[in-house]
Amino acid sequence: MSRQKSRLAALVVASLLLVLMVADACREMGPEPPLGFVLIARRTPPDASLYLRGVCAGMVVTDGVVVTARHCFPSGADSRYTVIQHASDLCQTTPDEGLPVAAVITSDPATDLMYLSVPGVLAAEPVGLPPEAGATLEAWGWGGQSTAHRVCQVRPIALTLRPEAACAPEREQYGLADTFFCVVPAQPDGRNTCSGDSGGPVLHRLADGRRVVVGVTSSGAGCGPGTVGFVAALQATPY
């Protein structure tokens, strides 16, 4: 009997090790975010995971400048915050210390855009104008299935740019200006952006294969299939 118990215990241990190995492999195989994608996090406590310290995503739009959603930082952003480059896994236990936020360049609640001075960050993807209605867009972030849930691994969401007239009810409900454009899930059973995606870049792939950043995730009327989300379109460069 004791020999059978030992074998059973060994099988249980082996099974647990296999599960952990598969989980690690899945995490490593997660999608790579676009170059210039960042996480803006609190500097303290320094030994806490990014899941606890992370505030919002952001995107480098030119060397030394990061754009994010203004609503993430109602009291402003300063050296209490750090910008983590190449962020992907919020649950890592030894995160990069990042680069400190030097100053707020502009902060506009009407457009929900905040530009931050972060010396040392480098841009990669160019900024462009929103495409025509019906185009497919790609939003990046850590949004989950509800506003109370974020995921560890960054992931993209496929969205469709909705015709302006179709956004009127939601736009009026939230009091949004025409500097925002609205999106819906690209697939009938797909999800929309959620709270963990705020400030993250929304990109459009051009006919020649290049990607351009057209806005950042701002707000929405839910996260599930059929919901409407709003993207803050990038304005004329204020830096």
N, C-alpha and C positions, 0 to 999 in steps of 0.2 A: 504493500500500500504506500509506504514512504517513497519507494522508487517511482511510483506513478505520480505522486504529488510533486516530486522533484522535476519529472518530465513536464508536468502541466505548468509548473512555475517557469521552467525554461521557455516553454512555448509562449507564455504570456509576456515574458520579457522580450523575446524575439519579435513578437507582434507589435509591442509598443515601440521598439526601436525602428521597425519598418514604417510605422505610422509617422514617426518623427522625421525619418529620412524623406518620405514622400512629401510631407509638409514643407520641409526645407527646400526640396527640389521645386515644388510649386511656387514658393516664394521667390526663388532665384529666377524662375522662368517668367516672372511677371513682366508686363509690357514696359518698355523704356519710355519715360516721358520725354517731351521735346527738349532740345537743348535750350537753356535759359529758364526752364521751369524751376521755381523755388518754393520753399516753405518759409513763412515768416513766423517765428516762434518767440516766446518769452525766453529771456536769458537765464532765468532762475525758475525752479532749482536746477542747477546744471547737470545733476545726476539723474534727472527724471527723463522718461522716454519722450520722444517727439509727440506721441499721442496725447500726452498730458500738457506739454508746453506749446504745441502747435496752435496757431490762431487761424491763419488763412493761407491759401496758396497765392502765388504771384508769378509774374513773368518779367524777365529782363527785356526791355524794349530798346535800349541802347546802352553802351558801356557805362556802368556806374549808376544806372537808373532802373528801378523796379516799379511796375504798376500792379496795383491790387485793388480790391473793392474797399471803398471808403467806409462802408457800414461795419467792416470788421474792426475798425479802430475809431470808435466815436470820440475818444479823448485824445486822438492823435497818436503818432508813432515816433519813438525816439530811441536813444541808446539802450533802453530797457529791452529792446527787441533785437533779434539777430536773424539774418537771412541765410538759410541752409540751401546751398546749391546741390544739384543732383539728388534732391530728396525723392525717395520712393517709398520706403518702409517706415511708417510712423511708429511701429512697435519695436524698432531696434533699441537695444539697451545701451549702446555706446555711440550716440549720435555725434556728428560733426559739430564743433562749436560754432561754425558759421562766421559771417561777417556782420559787424554791427551796423544798424541804421544810423546814418550820420545826421539826416534832417528830412523833413517833409518838404518837398518841392511845391506841390499843389495838393489841395484837398477840397473836393467839390461835392457836397451832398446832393446837388441837383443831378449830377451825372454818375454819382456813386463811384468816382474814380479818385484814387490817391496815388501820387507819384512820389517815390522815396529815393533819396540820394544814398547809394550804397557803394562806396568806392571799392573796386576790386571785382565786381561782378561783370561778366562779359555777355554781350548779346549774341544771338545766333539766328533765330527766325526773324524775318523782316515783318514790319507792320503793314497791313493793307486795309482796304475798305471792305465793308460787308458785301457779299455777292447778291445776286438776284434771289427772289423768293423761290423756294423749292430746292435750293442748293443744300448739300450735305455738309455739316460742320462737325468738328471734333472738340469736345470739352474734356479737360483733364482735371482730376482732383481726387479727393478721398470720400466723396459722398456715398452714403449707404442707401438703404431702402426707405428711410424716414429721417425727419429732421433731428431726431434724437440719437442717430447712429452714424458713426463713421467707420470706414474700413481701414485696415493696416496698410494694404498695398495700393499705391496709386493706380488708377485705371482710366481709360478713355471712355467717353460716351458718345455714341453717334446721334446727331440731332439734325432736324430739318428746319431750315429757315422758313418761317410762316409768312404768308402775305400780310402786309401791314393792316389792311382792313379787317382781317380775321382776329387781330389782337385788340381791337378797340375796347371790348368789354373789360378785359383784364387790365388794360392800360389805364382805363378810367377808374377801375376799382382801386388800383395802387397809386394813382396819381403820378404816373411816369411820363416824362417828356419823350419827344421823338428821337432823343439821343440813344434810346434803348431799342433793340430789335428783339422779336420774340421767336422762340424755338419750341418744337415739340419733339418727342422721341422719333427717331428715324424708322423704327419698327413698331407695329401695332402693340406688341407686348413688351416693348423696350421701356427703359426708365428715363426720367429727365434728371437734370442736375439737382443736387440737394445741398444741405447746409455745409457738408464737408468739401464741397466744390467751390465755395465762395472765393472770389479773387483769382481763381485759376484761369488759364488762357483758353480761349475758344479760337480754333484755327480753321482755315479753309484751304483745301488743296487745289491749286491751280491746274489748268490743263497740261502744263509742262511738268507737273509732278511736284513743284515747289509748294511749300506751305507758308501761309502768311497768318499773322495774328490779327484777328479782326475785333476782338473784344475780350472782356473778362466776365465770368459768371457773377450775376448780381442777385436776382431774386426769382420768385416763382410761386405758382399756385399749386404746390404739391410736387411730389417726386416720381410718381408712378406713371403707368401708361396713359396716354391721352392728356397729360397735364401740360400747362403752358409755362415756360420759363423765360426770363428776360436776361439779355446780355447787354452790358454797358459797352457801347461802341467806343473804340479809342478815338480821341479827339486829336486836333492838331497839336503837335508836340509842344508841351509847355516848358521844355527844359533847354 
